[in-house]
Amino acid sequence: MLAGVAEAVRSLVAGLTFAVLMMPGAVSANDMAAPLNPCGDAGQHAAAPVETPKVMTLKEAAAATGMLAKMTEATKLAGLDDPEIDVGPLTLLAPSDEAFNALPQDIREKLLAPENRALLTDLLLYHAIPGLYPTERLLGARVRNYTVSAIDGSALEINKRMKTGEIDIAGAKIVRSDVTASDGIIHVIDKVLIPPAVLAALNAPPMPEPALIAEGDQ
């Protein structure tokens, strides 16, 4: 089922025009209730209307963290920030800017190359978990080591450190947790998670240029 959702996302992305750089970022918006008008006689003055707090989207929350510019760039580049893409609430494992900068330069350049857009999409889907997984839920599991499924169906291993309360996800540490948004949760992690198939494709030797056939050989 999750693989079908991921395939639907890939199909939609494939039909989009080439975008500029991207990805999410978000923190819950601050509650901003309007103060009551000062008044000596409460009977003469009605209270000012109270504004409904605006909760940011994942994209807005990611930007508000100040830590996810590279992720936002990658998301835009892959076309995954398109408003038509809606797969329900998500838990995003968002690599920090430092995590992206730590990638080998050749891997970074290949991921951002236009011809590798499908690989970039697969990498980003590997960082998205359907549903809401706040740290309380991750820590509340009865076992210390277990797996959750990413949106593409891949298993992500969760390791809990009970003494410190720290959580490792697929070898990455959560450096900022529970950034909440209207459509999900962001956990900022210290490492870019690269699916094995994507890594193999990025490290594969370039395909040889097709040989030209001389007219006399035809």
C-alpha positions as CSV (number, residue, x, y, z in Angstrom):
1,M,0.0,0.0,0.0
2,L,2.8,2.4,0.9
3,A,4.6,1.6,-2.2
4,G,1.5,2.5,-4.2
5,V,1.4,5.9,-2.5
6,A,5.0,6.5,-3.3
7,E,4.5,5.5,-6.9
8,A,1.5,7.9,-7.2
9,V,3.7,10.7,-5.8
10,R,6.5,9.8,-8.3
11,S,3.9,9.8,-11.2
12,L,2.7,13.2,-10.2
13,V,6.2,14.6,-9.8
14,A,7.2,13.3,-13.3
15,G,4.5,15.4,-14.9
16,L,5.6,18.7,-13.2
17,T,7.8,21.2,-14.9
18,F,11.4,21.6,-13.7
19,A,11.4,23.7,-10.6
20,V,14.0,25.6,-8.6
21,L,15.5,24.5,-5.3
22,M,13.5,23.4,-2.2
23,M,12.3,21.6,1.0
24,P,10.2,21.7,4.2
25,G,10.7,23.4,7.4
26,A,8.4,24.2,10.1
27,V,7.6,25.1,13.6
28,S,4.2,25.6,15.1
29,A,3.2,29.3,14.9
30,N,3.2,31.2,18.1
31,D,-0.2,31.7,19.7
32,M,-1.2,35.3,19.1
33,A,-4.3,36.1,21.0
34,A,-5.4,39.8,20.8
35,P,-5.2,41.5,24.1
36,L,-8.4,42.9,25.7
37,N,-8.9,46.6,25.3
38,P,-8.0,48.4,28.6
39,C,-11.1,49.6,30.2
40,G,-12.2,50.8,33.6
41,D,-15.8,49.6,33.0
42,A,-16.1,46.2,31.6
43,G,-19.8,46.9,30.9
44,Q,-19.0,49.7,28.4
45,H,-16.3,48.0,26.4
46,A,-16.5,44.6,24.7
47,A,-13.4,42.4,24.5
48,A,-11.5,42.6,21.3
49,P,-12.0,39.5,19.1
50,V,-9.4,36.8,19.7
51,E,-7.4,35.8,16.6
52,T,-7.3,32.1,15.9
53,P,-3.6,31.0,16.0
54,K,-2.3,30.0,12.6
55,V,-0.5,26.7,12.5
56,M,2.2,26.6,9.8
57,T,2.4,23.9,7.1
58,L,5.4,21.6,6.9
59,K,7.0,23.8,4.3
60,E,6.6,26.9,6.4
61,A,7.7,25.1,9.6
62,A,10.8,23.9,7.9
63,A,11.7,27.4,6.8
64,A,11.1,28.7,10.3
65,T,13.7,26.3,11.8
66,G,16.5,28.1,10.1
67,M,18.2,24.7,9.7
68,L,16.7,23.2,6.6
69,A,17.4,25.5,3.6
70,K,19.2,22.6,1.8
71,M,16.3,20.3,2.3
72,T,13.9,22.9,1.1
73,E,16.0,23.4,-2.0
74,A,16.1,19.6,-2.7
75,T,12.3,19.4,-2.3
76,K,11.6,22.2,-4.7
77,L,14.1,20.7,-7.2
78,A,12.3,17.3,-7.1
79,G,8.9,19.0,-7.4
80,L,7.7,17.6,-4.1
81,D,6.6,21.0,-2.8
82,D,3.7,21.1,-5.4
83,P,0.4,21.8,-3.6
84,E,-1.3,19.0,-5.6
85,I,0.7,16.4,-3.8
86,D,-1.2,15.4,-0.6
87,V,-0.6,12.1,1.0
88,G,-1.9,13.0,4.4
89,P,-0.1,13.8,7.6
90,L,3.6,12.9,7.5
91,T,6.6,12.7,9.9
92,L,9.5,14.1,8.0
93,L,13.1,13.2,8.9
94,A,14.8,16.4,7.7
95,P,18.6,16.4,7.3
96,S,20.0,19.7,8.6
97,D,22.0,22.0,6.4
98,E,25.2,20.7,8.1
99,A,24.1,17.1,7.1
100,F,23.8,18.1,3.5
101,N,27.1,19.9,3.5
102,A,28.8,16.8,4.9
103,L,27.9,14.7,1.8
104,P,30.8,14.1,-0.5
105,Q,30.8,16.8,-3.2
106,D,30.4,14.4,-6.1
107,I,27.3,12.7,-4.5
108,R,25.8,16.2,-3.8
109,E,26.3,17.3,-7.4
110,K,24.9,14.1,-8.8
111,L,21.8,14.3,-6.6
112,L,21.1,17.8,-7.8
113,A,21.8,17.1,-11.5
114,P,18.6,17.4,-13.7
115,E,19.1,13.9,-15.1
116,N,19.0,12.4,-11.6
117,R,15.7,13.9,-10.5
118,A,14.2,10.5,-10.0
119,L,17.0,9.5,-7.7
120,L,16.5,12.7,-5.7
121,T,12.8,12.0,-5.4
122,D,13.4,8.5,-4.2
123,L,15.9,9.8,-1.6
124,L,13.4,12.3,-0.3
125,L,10.6,9.8,-0.1
126,Y,12.9,7.7,2.1
127,H,12.8,10.5,4.6
128,A,9.0,10.6,4.9
129,I,7.0,8.4,7.2
130,P,3.2,8.2,6.8
131,G,1.4,9.3,10.0
132,L,2.5,11.1,13.1
133,Y,5.5,9.9,15.1
134,P,6.3,12.4,17.8
135,T,9.2,11.5,20.1
136,E,6.7,10.4,22.8
137,R,5.4,7.7,20.4
138,L,8.9,6.7,19.3
139,L,10.1,6.3,22.9
140,G,6.9,4.7,24.0
141,A,7.4,1.5,22.0
142,R,7.8,-1.6,24.3
143,V,11.0,-2.7,22.5
144,R,14.2,-0.7,22.3
145,N,14.9,-1.6,18.6
146,Y,12.2,-1.7,16.0
147,T,11.4,-0.5,12.5
148,V,8.8,1.9,10.9
149,S,8.0,2.1,7.2
150,A,8.9,5.1,5.0
151,I,6.4,6.2,2.4
152,D,8.1,4.1,-0.2
153,G,7.8,1.0,1.9
154,S,11.4,0.9,3.1
155,A,12.0,-0.2,6.7
156,L,13.7,2.5,8.9
157,E,15.4,1.1,12.0
158,I,14.6,2.9,15.3
159,N,17.1,2.6,18.2
160,K,16.2,4.0,21.6
161,R,18.8,4.9,24.2
162,M,16.8,4.6,27.4
163,K,19.3,6.2,29.7
164,T,19.6,9.4,27.6
165,G,16.3,9.5,25.9
166,E,18.0,9.9,22.5
167,I,16.7,8.3,19.4
168,D,18.6,7.0,16.3
169,I,16.8,6.6,13.0
170,A,18.6,4.6,10.4
171,G,21.9,5.6,11.9
172,A,21.0,9.3,12.1
173,K,20.5,11.2,15.4
174,I,17.6,13.5,16.0
175,V,19.0,17.0,16.8
176,R,15.7,18.8,17.0
177,S,12.5,17.0,17.6
178,D,8.7,17.6,17.3
179,V,8.6,20.6,15.1
180,T,4.8,20.5,14.6
181,A,2.8,21.7,11.6
182,S,-0.8,21.5,10.4
183,D,0.1,18.6,8.1
184,G,2.7,16.7,10.1
185,I,5.8,16.7,12.3
186,I,9.5,17.4,11.5
187,H,12.4,15.8,13.2
188,V,15.7,17.4,12.2
189,I,18.4,14.7,11.8
190,D,22.2,15.0,11.5
191,K,22.6,12.7,8.5
192,V,21.2,12.4,4.9
193,L,19.7,9.0,4.6
194,I,20.5,7.4,1.2
195,P,18.6,4.3,0.2
196,P,20.9,1.5,-1.0
197,A,19.5,1.5,-4.5
198,V,20.0,5.2,-4.8
199,L,23.6,5.0,-3.5
200,A,24.4,2.2,-6.0
201,A,23.0,4.3,-8.9
202,L,25.0,7.3,-7.8
203,N,28.2,5.3,-7.6
204,A,27.7,3.4,-10.8
205,P,30.2,4.2,-13.6
206,P,28.9,6.4,-16.4
207,M,27.3,4.7,-19.3
208,P,29.6,4.7,-22.4
209,E,28.6,7.0,-25.3
210,P,26.8,5.1,-28.0
211,A,29.2,4.3,-30.9
212,L,28.6,6.3,-34.1
213,I,28.0,4.1,-37.1
214,A,29.6,5.3,-40.4
215,E,27.3,5.5,-43.4
216,G,29.4,2.9,-45.2
217,D,28.9,0.4,-42.4
218,Q,25.1,0.5,-42.6
